[in-house]
Every structure is written in C-alpha cells, then in structure tokens.
Amino acid sequence: MDYRTVLTTCTYCGCGCGLYLEVLEGRVVGTIPCKTSPLNEGKLCIKGWNIHEFVHSPKRLTHPLMRKNGALTPVSWDEALDFTATRLREIRDANGSDSVAFLTSAKVTNEENYLVQKFARAAVGTNNVDHCARL
Amino acid sequence: MIDKIKMEVRQLFDSGKIEGFLGLREFNGHVGPHLFTDGADLEGLVLGDRKAPGDSRYPLNKLLITIARQYPNETFGVLSRGCDERGLKMLFGSNQLDPEKVVSVGIACPQELADACECMKPFPDSYVAGQPAEAREFESVARIDAIGLDERFKSWLGEFAKCVKCYGCRDICPMCYCPECTLGGRNLIDVGSLPPESPVFHLTRALHMAGRCIDCGLCSQACPADIPLRTLYKKMADIVDEEYQFRPGFSDTTKPCLNILGEASKH
C-alpha cells in the first residue's frame, strides 16, 4: 500500500497557501487544503484546489530546450547555461548593464527570488528586476 | 484520550482486523490526514484538536473512498466523530464504501465543539474515547427563520455575492463523490465565468445536499468568503426531515431519501 499526503506550498501565486497533495502509488491524485496553515486556514482558491492536475501533465517542461534552426531541441543543462551566460555577457558588454532585465516569479521560493535579484544587481549590474505577481 | 485511540488502533492492527488506519497526524508542525500502515508506528497520531476542539478536521471518509478503490481487498480503520459516522452510513448505503472493509474508530466530541457545530449527535454510536456531549438545536437556522422572507432572501443573496466560485464546498464535502457534478455541467452552469449565477449556483448545491448532508460543517470551514453554508444545509436537512422523515445518517435506512420512490410508486 502506498498512499501518502505530502505537505507542500501552492505554486500558483505568491500567497503561499499550505496544502497536502494526495499521492497514490506514486501519482498525485488530489489536493487537500492544510487546516493548520496560518495563511489559508484550510481554504484554497479554485486554482489551488486543482493544483494536482498539472503535476503529471505531458505539457510540462522536464529539461532545457534551445531553439536550433527554428526548432526547440532538448539540450543538457550545461549547454543551456553556457549559452545563456555567453549571450548575457555579450549583450551586456555591447549595450550596457541596463540593457538587460530580469523577471522573477511567484512560482519559486523567496530564496530563489533573492538569488535572481542578487544576480541581476551584483553579477550583471542592473536594477531592472520585476516580478510576475506585481499585477 | 489519544492513548485510548492509539491502543485501540494498535489492537486492530495486531489482531489483523485492519491493514491501514486513516487518521490525522501532526508532522512538520501541521496536522493533516495520514494513512498509518503499522500498528507499532503511530507516532504523531492526533485527533484534530490543535488549538481548539476539532479545529483541524478533514474529510477522512472522502479520502478513504480513493484509498479503498485502489486497495479493494484491504480493510481500513478510520477515525470517526459523530458526523463522520453519519457520513460512513450514507457512503455504505450509496455503495461508495464497503461496510465489511471499514472499521470505525469513534471519538465523542467535547461540548465546546458540539456547541460550535450545533450538532444533533456529537458522538458516534460506539466510541473508544471521549464523553458524549449534549446535542444542540440549530439556533443559526432559527435566527435566520425569524427574519421576514424578503429580508431573509436579501440576506442570502448578500452572502452568495461573496462567492469566488472556488468549488471548495464541493471539493471538501465527504458526501460529494459523484464522478460528474452538476456544478461542473455546462448545460446548467456557466462554468467558466465569474461571479457565479446567484442564487442558482448555490441553491443547486443546496438541493443536492438534500438527503445527503451529514452536517460536518467542513464546507463552511473551507469557504474563503465565509458564506454560512452549513446553516443553509442545516435548513435543507430540516425540510427533508419534515417532508420525508429522513435525516442522513440518523434514520434506519441509509439509502438517500430521494432514491426511495415511496407509496407513489405503487400506484
């Protein structure tokens, strides 16, 4: 028997509602709002209630893709990161630091958002940082 | 109280009567549903009384349907309050769970919870722990009934206007097991638009609670807009009781009352 409830945080927006995902035989089958989460107190919006549905979606990106000859092609993380770093440096050197902007996300953790802004300011040298949840 | 429950669950495992126990567990600082599969490891098992009695209750019966379908040969114990037991009876009656495969481990609710719930029977038929609290009348229903019809209707429309159409009342409901839901039917409900059609959306659900709602109150707790759904469904239960002499989980028959044709079918 393999039925587990896994405590996690909703990734749909920046609120951070607490929820349990029901996992049956390794597959996520349901969502239960966490009663003791101080933020949402056992409540969810319609997106949160259905968050289990996207986990196994075949439409999800599971590896980096790069456009080569007009077609998205799976590549290794090393290749994707090397390409991004090289192009970022080229663009910055040619046009200045403020020619680059960083858009962070509600779907990642506070720590990851911190890293993005730190990278933007310290590594690239721009204050052009914005966020998808600044509606 | 928790020790008595743990002892009972351990005995059920040891005697081979159950292969799993669906209860609540405090883990990582939160209380949530958990399937215990080893009688020797019941660490963290709690009753859902974290800061106040019954403040972290979950629709365990509903989760049990999912589990029982996956493991039809296993027998499961499940933590049951009075409302949960009423739910079990109804789910047995509508063939959603097999009574031969479910062992209810009952607890009686404290008076504080029974008062807050206005519960007509705050304890299961048999319980391992707790003292039976006194039943309470539906005072919330009486308060609303005391208002004149026009004002009452206006008051409900005001409540429904707060709805964000999250479907949480349905999703948390232990009696909402239908594979196809009327509230998701495009022919009846404008599913993709906000706000929901008022009062059709809410009254449709209320009608579907007729002869079903076991008054656990999880819908009201799950509502982000604090719509007093429980009061609405309590009223619905009163109407059904008056018309059909049937109250879900209380009556001898556990078949939903609207499934019974009654005298009219004999003509």
Interface residues (C-beta under 8 A of the other chain):
Chain A: M1 Y3 R4 T5 L7 G18 Y20 E22 L24 E25 V29 G30 T31 I32 P33 C34 K35 T36 S37 N40 G42 K43 L44 C45 I46 G48 W49
Chain B: E19 G20 F27 N28 G29 H30 V31 G32 P33 H34 L35 T37 G48 R50 D55 S56 R57 Y58 L63 T66 I67 Q70 Y71 E74 V164 K165 C166 Y167 G168 D171 I172 Q221 A222 C223 P224
